[in-house]
Amino acid sequence: MMGLIGLIIASVVNIFLQSNALQFISSLIGVIVFTLFTAYDLQKIKLIYYQTEGGSKITQKLAIYRSLTLYMDFINLFIYLLQLIGVRKKN
């Protein structure tokens, strides 16, 4: 969670500084943070399935919710990967 707050602060600071180094560092940290979030969410889905044995209505609703959070993790991971390996302008 602290990594996500740090990314938001670094992004706001980089709006004013326009630093390529800060952009690279925040992209690298973003990839690491959202990779960890993805692993965490996958473990939560697995834990919920094993605790409830996959048969109740609550499990199905929780699976939908966790799937959406996993989807958002993948979207953010993809965005930070694009920023990391994207073409950089030389000033």
C-alpha positions, 0 to 999 in steps of 0.5 A: 500500500505504501508503494502505491502511495509513493507512486502517486506522489512521484507521479504528481511531482513528475508532472511539474519536474518532467524528469526522465529519471524520475519517470523511469524509477517510478515505472520500475517501482510501479512494475514491482508493486503491481507484480506483488499486488497480482501475486497477493490477489491470486493468493487471496482468490486461492485462499477463499476458494479453499476455505469455502470449497467453491460451492456457495453464492458468497464464494461466487460473488467474492470471485467476481470481486477478486477477478475485477481487482486482479484485472485492475492489477493487470491493467496497471502492470501493463501501463507501467510496463509500457512506460518502462519500455516505451520510446523516450524523447531526447530533450 
